[in-house]
Amino acid sequence: MKESGAKHKGLIEIPNLSEENEVDDTEVNVSKKKGDGDILKDLMKTAGTAKVREALGDYLKALKTEFTIGMILPTKATAAQELTIKRKLSENTLQIQAPLGVRIPTVALHMTELFDTAAERLYSIFTVKELVQKFSKSPATLEAEKGGKFQMFDGNVTGEYIELITNEKIVMKWRCRNWPEEHYATVVLNFVPTPGQTELQLDCKGVPVCKEENMKFCWQKQHFEEIKGLLQLTTLNG
């Protein structure tokens, strides 16, 4: 409390939070631990409840929007259809900012893929601008050094390099444009040499729950498969 400088502990419970209920109808129960603090409790039941409902409204709207965008996944469409899908996504994409203090539900992903090339070659495909642009088929900017920034897929993917161990490991802060504002996942790539091949181990933490399938699609289709196509093309031309 500002006037007295005292601190009080209590609990806010929202028993019936659901997208089926209107936010204004959402029940907000306020309780406090024993002792003084009735002024604070009364304030939380009036102005505080309104603030909580306002934050809930923003949160539910963000979840619904993210879920809807997450359902729009590219299919086996023609190039023209894929272009239309991308255009639709960019038109409908909203920057979502979670209310202060609301934690975004996240998941961790683990994926592995074998590539018919040496670890040095595979590492360079992730760190050399020209090669990134070849497999992503779009402009890219990257500073492959600790603290360096990167941008790929026409700015739909951005981030920062946290750690680079040449030909062995890359750690990045990673986000997609339609993720909640300022939210980043941590992506770790380990390059493990095997006889005649390299196993790429991908570990990703902090992916928004509603973006899990999009993230898997991004890595499997737009990274792994495209990189394999690039390697095959390079071998044929070589």
BELFENHU-V786917 format. One record per residue. N is the residue number from 1. PHI is phi in whole degrees, 0 to 359 (none if undefined). Layout:
BEGIN
n=N phi=PHI
n=N phi=PHI
END
This chain:
BEGIN
n=1 phi=none
n=2 phi=301
n=3 phi=298
n=4 phi=263
n=5 phi=80
n=6 phi=283
n=7 phi=246
n=8 phi=232
n=9 phi=253
n=10 phi=198
n=11 phi=220
n=12 phi=248
n=13 phi=245
n=14 phi=237
n=15 phi=287
n=16 phi=238
n=17 phi=290
n=18 phi=200
n=19 phi=291
n=20 phi=282
n=21 phi=264
n=22 phi=290
n=23 phi=301
n=24 phi=294
n=25 phi=267
n=26 phi=295
n=27 phi=281
n=28 phi=235
n=29 phi=260
n=30 phi=244
n=31 phi=226
n=32 phi=226
n=33 phi=286
n=34 phi=304
n=35 phi=119
n=36 phi=292
n=37 phi=126
n=38 phi=296
n=39 phi=297
n=40 phi=295
n=41 phi=299
n=42 phi=296
n=43 phi=294
n=44 phi=293
n=45 phi=287
n=46 phi=254
n=47 phi=297
n=48 phi=296
n=49 phi=299
n=50 phi=298
n=51 phi=293
n=52 phi=296
n=53 phi=296
n=54 phi=296
n=55 phi=295
n=56 phi=296
n=57 phi=300
n=58 phi=296
n=59 phi=295
n=60 phi=295
n=61 phi=298
n=62 phi=297
n=63 phi=297
n=64 phi=296
n=65 phi=295
n=66 phi=296
n=67 phi=295
n=68 phi=298
n=69 phi=296
n=70 phi=295
n=71 phi=280
n=72 phi=273
n=73 phi=246
n=74 phi=299
n=75 phi=245
n=76 phi=284
n=77 phi=262
n=78 phi=286
n=79 phi=301
n=80 phi=294
n=81 phi=294
n=82 phi=297
n=83 phi=297
n=84 phi=296
n=85 phi=299
n=86 phi=299
n=87 phi=295
n=88 phi=299
n=89 phi=301
n=90 phi=293
n=91 phi=287
n=92 phi=266
n=93 phi=291
n=94 phi=241
n=95 phi=278
n=96 phi=254
n=97 phi=244
n=98 phi=290
n=99 phi=303
n=100 phi=306
n=101 phi=89
n=102 phi=269
n=103 phi=272
n=104 phi=279
n=105 phi=296
n=106 phi=231
n=107 phi=227
n=108 phi=250
n=109 phi=240
n=110 phi=225
n=111 phi=224
n=112 phi=228
n=113 phi=209
n=114 phi=261
n=115 phi=236
n=116 phi=277
n=117 phi=199
n=118 phi=284
n=119 phi=300
n=120 phi=299
n=121 phi=292
n=122 phi=295
n=123 phi=299
n=124 phi=294
n=125 phi=296
n=126 phi=268
n=127 phi=236
n=128 phi=254
n=129 phi=309
n=130 phi=300
n=131 phi=287
n=132 phi=299
n=133 phi=294
n=134 phi=292
n=135 phi=283
n=136 phi=274
n=137 phi=54
n=138 phi=201
n=139 phi=299
n=140 phi=215
n=141 phi=230
n=142 phi=206
n=143 phi=242
n=144 phi=283
n=145 phi=208
n=146 phi=303
n=147 phi=87
n=148 phi=285
n=149 phi=264
n=150 phi=217
n=151 phi=212
n=152 phi=223
n=153 phi=50
n=154 phi=57
n=155 phi=85
n=156 phi=286
n=157 phi=235
n=158 phi=224
n=159 phi=171
n=160 phi=212
n=161 phi=279
n=162 phi=265
n=163 phi=207
n=164 phi=225
n=165 phi=245
n=166 phi=313
n=167 phi=66
n=168 phi=236
n=169 phi=205
n=170 phi=226
n=171 phi=241
n=172 phi=225
n=173 phi=275
n=174 phi=221
n=175 phi=213
n=176 phi=261
n=177 phi=303
n=178 phi=267
n=179 phi=281
n=180 phi=308
n=181 phi=306
n=182 phi=67
n=183 phi=266
n=184 phi=236
n=185 phi=261
n=186 phi=250
n=187 phi=249
n=188 phi=242
n=189 phi=247
n=190 phi=249
n=191 phi=259
n=192 phi=249
n=193 phi=294
n=194 phi=229
n=195 phi=305
n=196 phi=76
n=197 phi=217
n=198 phi=226
n=199 phi=267
n=200 phi=262
n=201 phi=254
n=202 phi=252
n=203 phi=236
n=204 phi=227
n=205 phi=242
n=206 phi=92
n=207 phi=282
n=208 phi=306
n=209 phi=310
n=210 phi=286
n=211 phi=248
n=212 phi=301
n=213 phi=294
n=214 phi=299
n=215 phi=294
n=216 phi=299
n=217 phi=299
n=218 phi=304
n=219 phi=282
n=220 phi=290
n=221 phi=272
n=222 phi=271
n=223 phi=250
n=224 phi=303
n=225 phi=293
n=226 phi=292
n=227 phi=294
n=228 phi=297
n=229 phi=297
n=230 phi=295
n=231 phi=296
n=232 phi=295
n=233 phi=297
n=234 phi=297
n=235 phi=295
n=236 phi=297
n=237 phi=288
n=238 phi=283
END
